[in-house]
Structure formats: C-alpha cells, structure tokens
Amino acid sequence: MITRQPRPELPLDGILVLDFSQFLAGPVAAMRLADLGARVIKIERPGSGDIGRTLAFAGLESDGDTLSFHIMNRNKESFAADLKSSDDKAEVWELIKQADVLMMMMLFPNEFTDAEVKRAWDFYLPFTTHDSSLSPGAHAIVACRLGLWSEAWRFWEMASRLDLDLGHGGASQGIHIANSAANWMIALFGFAGLGSAMWAEPLTLRPHLPERWSRLAFPVVWKGIPAFIDIQKTTVCVENRGAQSLAVVVAGAARIVNPGKRELFSMKETHQ
C-alpha cells in the first residue's frame, strides 16, 4: 500500500474514504475529498488495478500508468484486493473501522435529510467493524436522530463500557479520552436531543430517555446564557440561570424562559 502523511491544516484531515470506483466520475469525486485532506484508499484489482491505469488519452503515460490515471487519483493511497476472495475481503473490512460518512452526517446534520442519513446507515452498518473508539459514539447519536432506539442503546453500552472491556484491552494503555467526550455527546446530542448552537438560534431539545433511565439532568451555557436542563419521564424542566431571557424549543413547543425562572414542559404536550 502507498501511504501519505496526515495534513491537519486541511478540513477533511482524519476522515477515511474507501474508493471502489473506476475511471472518470468516481475517482475524480474521491480525488476532491483527498485534496481536502481526507485519507482516500483506492481499492483496486490485484495485478491489473483500476482500468484507468491502461486507458490513455493521446497515449500519454507516466511511471508505467496513463497520465490520466495520475490526474484522477492524486493524493490517494492504493490497496490491492480481490473482492471475490474471502481473505482479501476481510482485509478490506478491517479498513472500515468506522463509517466516516455517518460521522460527517452527525457533525453537519442540517446538510442531510433523514432519508439520506438512513440510506447511509443501512449501507455502511453491515460493513463497519467499530474497531475505532470513535465509532460507537457517532453511531449512537445518528441512531437517536433516526429514532432507532434499540440501536442507540446498543451503541451507548458499547461506548460507555469501552474502558471496562477487558476482552479488548480496556484501559490497559490509558483511557480512550475522545470516547469519554463521545459518551457526553451521546447523552446530550443523542438522548436529550440537544441541537447545536451552530444550527439553532433558540435552545432546542428533542428528548427521548432510554427505558432504563429515569432522569437526565445537566447544565449548559447557551449563547452566553447559563441554564439547567432536567429531563424526566413525563416532564422537561428548563431553568434560566442567566441575566437575559432564553428562547427554548422542546420537541416543537416554543417558550421564553425569563431570568431566574423555570419552564416546565409536559412530555405528553411536546410529543403531540
């Protein structure tokens, strides 16, 4: 495999893309992601490789491959695998430790419809090994968005017990600090349904407590205004601990919480 160095100054650095496409549109699209910093691994047939290696424009070649192939596949790594071979296929699956497409959809929720996220979920989930410690957290949050509550709970358990899982090493070499943050994100952005301040003007919640939880409570500072959220089975209480009025939307029910006051939302009311 040809490898390249990380490029932390680029926006997609740290994102993994597997490119199974050949010739023109697919390779060019994956190349654009590589140009933006993503780690793009091109999966090719053993021996012959991508058909684009031999289809030349005007007979131009470089290093034994067509010049057009180099133009369409710059900044990529190459991995040879016969997808009809179970051994080679297993090696490819090892590359898919986490579905970075789903992680991108989690980070930029307003850029994708629920239908698009569900299609990506259905496609990537069967192939994702979750060997990356970041994978369960991202999947739990996306499952909450899609209302897949049993799946959300399964990934929550996977993420929350990661450092206690002795069968997979646990914290023998130190805790998984990024996963610790992911656990916090699952609780707030997943089960509490807290919308990011990047995408919402009012403090926005779409809560759904897991069956085994009776309460989820946490402080938050929303656009400079400190508040306290208390989610229980039948109610959501929002307390404004700041000096300015706070606009709040809980599952579509909008109210203004004045400084030093509380507003109580009925879960029955918010789910009508």
C-alpha positions as CSV (number, residue, x, y, z in Angstrom):
1,M,0.0,0.0,0.0
2,I,1.2,3.5,-0.8
3,T,0.8,5.8,2.2
4,R,0.8,9.5,2.7
5,Q,1.3,11.8,5.7
6,P,-1.7,13.4,7.5
7,R,-2.5,17.0,6.7
8,P,-4.0,18.6,9.8
9,E,-4.3,22.0,8.1
10,L,-7.0,20.7,5.7
11,P,-10.7,20.5,6.6
12,L,-11.2,16.7,6.0
13,D,-8.0,15.5,7.7
14,G,-8.8,12.4,9.8
15,I,-11.7,11.3,7.5
16,L,-11.3,7.9,5.9
17,V,-12.8,7.3,2.4
18,L,-12.6,3.9,0.6
19,D,-12.7,4.5,-3.2
20,F,-14.1,1.4,-5.1
21,S,-14.8,3.4,-8.2
22,Q,-13.0,3.2,-11.6
23,F,-12.4,5.7,-14.3
24,L,-13.6,9.3,-14.5
25,A,-16.5,10.4,-12.3
26,G,-16.0,8.3,-9.2
27,P,-12.2,8.6,-9.0
28,V,-12.4,12.4,-9.6
29,A,-15.0,12.8,-6.8
30,A,-12.8,10.8,-4.4
31,M,-9.8,12.8,-5.5
32,R,-11.6,16.1,-4.5
33,L,-12.1,14.6,-1.0
34,A,-8.4,13.7,-0.9
35,D,-7.4,17.2,-2.0
36,L,-9.4,18.5,1.0
37,G,-7.4,16.3,3.4
38,A,-9.4,13.0,3.6
39,R,-7.4,9.8,3.7
40,V,-8.6,8.1,0.5
41,I,-7.7,4.5,-0.1
42,K,-8.3,3.3,-3.6
43,I,-9.3,-0.4,-3.7
44,E,-8.0,-2.0,-6.9
45,R,-7.9,-5.4,-8.6
46,P,-4.7,-7.3,-7.9
47,G,-2.4,-7.3,-11.0
48,S,-4.3,-5.1,-13.4
49,G,-5.5,-2.5,-11.0
50,D,-8.0,0.2,-12.0
51,I,-8.9,0.1,-15.7
52,G,-7.9,3.7,-15.9
53,R,-4.3,2.7,-15.5
54,T,-4.3,1.4,-19.1
55,L,-6.9,3.6,-20.8
56,A,-4.8,6.6,-22.0
57,F,-5.7,9.9,-23.6
58,A,-3.4,10.5,-26.6
59,G,-1.1,7.6,-25.4
60,L,0.4,9.7,-22.6
61,E,2.0,7.7,-19.7
62,S,3.9,8.3,-16.5
63,D,5.7,5.6,-14.3
64,G,4.0,2.8,-16.3
65,D,0.4,4.2,-15.8
66,T,-1.6,6.5,-18.0
67,L,-1.2,10.2,-17.3
68,S,-5.0,10.5,-17.0
69,F,-4.9,7.9,-14.1
70,H,-2.4,10.0,-12.2
71,I,-4.5,13.2,-12.8
72,M,-7.7,11.5,-11.4
73,N,-6.1,9.8,-8.4
74,R,-3.7,12.2,-6.9
75,N,-3.2,12.2,-3.1
76,K,-4.7,8.7,-2.8
77,E,-3.4,5.5,-1.3
78,S,-3.7,2.2,-3.1
79,F,-4.7,-1.2,-1.8
80,A,-5.0,-4.3,-4.0
81,A,-7.8,-6.7,-3.1
82,D,-9.8,-9.3,-4.9
83,L,-13.3,-8.8,-3.5
84,K,-14.2,-12.4,-4.6
85,S,-11.6,-13.7,-2.1
86,S,-12.8,-14.0,1.5
87,D,-9.3,-13.3,2.8
88,D,-8.9,-10.1,0.7
89,K,-12.4,-9.1,1.6
90,A,-11.7,-9.5,5.3
91,E,-8.7,-7.2,4.9
92,V,-10.8,-4.5,3.3
93,W,-13.4,-4.8,6.1
94,E,-10.5,-4.2,8.5
95,L,-10.1,-0.8,6.9
96,I,-13.7,0.1,7.7
97,K,-13.2,0.6,11.5
98,Q,-15.8,3.4,11.5
99,A,-18.2,4.9,8.9
100,D,-16.8,8.3,8.5
101,V,-19.7,9.2,6.2
102,L,-22.1,8.8,9.1
103,M,-19.7,10.8,11.3
104,M,-19.8,13.6,8.8
105,M,-23.6,13.5,8.8
106,M,-23.6,13.6,12.6
107,L,-21.3,16.7,12.6
108,F,-23.3,18.5,9.8
109,P,-26.9,17.4,10.5
110,N,-28.6,20.2,8.6
111,E,-26.8,19.3,5.4
112,F,-28.6,15.9,5.0
113,T,-32.2,14.8,5.1
114,D,-33.3,11.9,7.4
115,A,-33.8,9.8,4.3
116,E,-30.2,10.4,3.2
117,V,-28.9,9.6,6.6
118,K,-31.0,6.4,6.8
119,R,-29.7,5.2,3.4
120,A,-26.1,5.8,4.6
121,W,-26.9,3.9,7.8
122,D,-28.3,0.9,6.0
123,F,-25.4,0.8,3.6
124,Y,-22.5,1.2,6.0
125,L,-23.6,-0.5,9.2
126,P,-23.2,-4.1,7.9
127,F,-19.5,-3.4,6.9
128,T,-18.4,-1.3,9.9
129,T,-16.2,-3.1,12.4
130,H,-16.3,-0.4,15.1
131,D,-12.6,-1.0,15.9
132,S,-12.2,2.7,16.2
133,S,-13.1,4.0,19.6
134,L,-15.0,6.9,18.0
135,S,-17.3,4.7,16.0
136,P,-19.9,3.7,18.7
137,G,-20.5,7.2,19.8
138,A,-21.2,8.5,16.3
139,H,-23.5,5.6,15.6
140,A,-25.4,6.1,18.8
141,I,-26.1,9.8,18.0
142,V,-27.1,9.0,14.4
143,A,-29.4,6.2,15.7
144,C,-31.1,8.7,18.0
145,R,-31.7,11.0,15.1
146,L,-33.3,8.2,13.1
147,G,-35.4,7.0,16.1
148,L,-33.6,3.7,16.2
149,W,-33.7,3.5,20.0
150,S,-32.6,-0.1,20.5
151,E,-29.6,0.5,18.2
152,A,-28.9,3.8,20.0
153,W,-28.9,1.9,23.4
154,R,-26.7,-0.8,22.0
155,F,-24.0,1.7,20.8
156,W,-24.3,3.6,24.1
157,E,-23.5,0.5,26.0
158,M,-20.6,-0.2,23.7
159,A,-19.2,3.3,24.1
160,S,-19.8,3.7,27.8
161,R,-18.1,0.4,28.7
162,L,-15.2,0.7,26.3
163,D,-12.6,1.3,29.0
164,L,-14.0,-1.6,31.1
165,D,-14.0,-4.1,28.2
166,L,-11.0,-6.2,29.3
167,G,-11.6,-8.6,26.4
168,H,-10.5,-5.8,24.0
169,G,-7.8,-4.3,26.2
170,G,-9.9,-1.9,28.2
171,A,-7.8,1.0,29.5
172,S,-4.5,-1.1,29.7
173,Q,-2.7,1.6,27.7
174,G,-4.7,4.6,29.0
175,I,-8.3,5.6,28.8
176,H,-9.9,6.5,25.4
177,I,-10.3,10.2,26.2
178,A,-12.1,11.0,22.9
179,N,-14.6,8.3,23.6
180,S,-15.2,9.8,27.1
181,A,-16.3,13.0,25.3
182,A,-18.4,10.9,22.9
183,N,-20.3,9.5,25.9
184,W,-21.2,13.0,26.9
185,M,-22.2,13.8,23.4
186,I,-24.5,10.7,23.2
187,A,-26.3,11.8,26.4
188,L,-26.8,15.4,25.3
189,F,-26.9,15.4,21.5
190,G,-28.5,11.9,21.3
191,F,-30.9,11.1,24.1
192,A,-31.5,14.7,25.2
193,G,-31.8,15.8,21.6
194,L,-29.8,19.0,22.2
195,G,-29.4,20.9,18.9
196,S,-26.0,22.5,18.3
197,A,-25.8,26.3,18.7
198,M,-24.2,26.3,15.2
199,W,-27.6,25.3,13.7
200,A,-30.3,26.6,16.1
201,E,-31.0,30.1,17.5
202,P,-33.2,29.0,20.4
203,L,-32.0,26.3,22.8
204,T,-33.6,23.3,21.2
205,L,-34.3,19.8,22.7
206,R,-35.9,16.7,21.3
207,P,-35.6,14.4,24.3
208,H,-36.1,10.6,24.4
209,L,-34.9,8.9,27.6
210,P,-33.8,5.3,27.3
211,E,-36.2,2.9,29.1
212,R,-33.6,2.2,31.8
213,W,-33.1,5.9,32.7
214,S,-35.5,7.8,34.9
215,R,-33.7,11.2,34.6
216,L,-31.1,13.1,32.6
217,A,-30.0,16.5,34.0
218,F,-27.1,18.7,33.0
219,P,-26.0,22.4,33.0
220,V,-25.5,24.2,29.7
221,V,-24.4,27.7,28.6
222,W,-26.5,28.6,25.5
223,K,-25.0,31.6,23.6
224,G,-23.7,33.1,26.9
225,I,-26.8,32.3,29.0
226,P,-26.3,29.6,31.7
227,A,-29.2,27.2,32.0
228,F,-30.0,23.9,33.7
229,I,-31.9,21.1,31.9
230,D,-33.8,18.4,33.8
231,I,-35.4,15.7,31.7
232,Q,-37.6,13.1,33.3
233,K,-40.0,10.5,32.0
234,T,-43.0,12.9,31.9
235,T,-41.5,16.4,32.1
236,V,-38.7,18.6,30.9
237,C,-37.7,21.5,33.1
238,V,-35.6,24.3,31.8
239,E,-34.1,26.8,34.3
240,N,-32.7,30.1,33.2
241,R,-29.7,30.9,35.4
242,G,-28.6,33.9,33.5
243,A,-29.5,37.6,33.3
244,Q,-31.2,37.5,29.9
245,S,-34.3,35.9,28.5
246,L,-33.8,32.5,27.0
247,A,-35.7,31.2,24.0
248,V,-36.4,27.5,24.3
249,V,-38.0,24.9,22.0
250,V,-38.7,21.4,23.4
251,A,-39.9,18.9,20.8
252,G,-41.5,21.8,18.8
253,A,-43.1,23.6,21.8
254,A,-41.6,27.1,22.0
255,R,-41.4,29.3,25.1
256,I,-39.4,32.2,26.6
257,V,-37.8,31.5,30.0
258,N,-37.1,34.7,31.9
259,P,-34.0,35.2,34.0
260,G,-34.1,33.3,37.3
261,K,-37.3,31.4,36.2
262,R,-38.2,27.9,35.2
263,E,-40.4,26.5,32.5
264,L,-41.9,23.0,32.8
265,F,-42.8,21.2,29.6
266,S,-45.0,18.1,29.6
267,M,-43.6,15.2,27.6
268,K,-47.1,14.4,26.5
269,E,-47.6,18.0,25.4
270,T,-44.3,18.1,23.4
271,H,-45.0,14.8,21.6
272,Q,-48.5,15.7,20.4
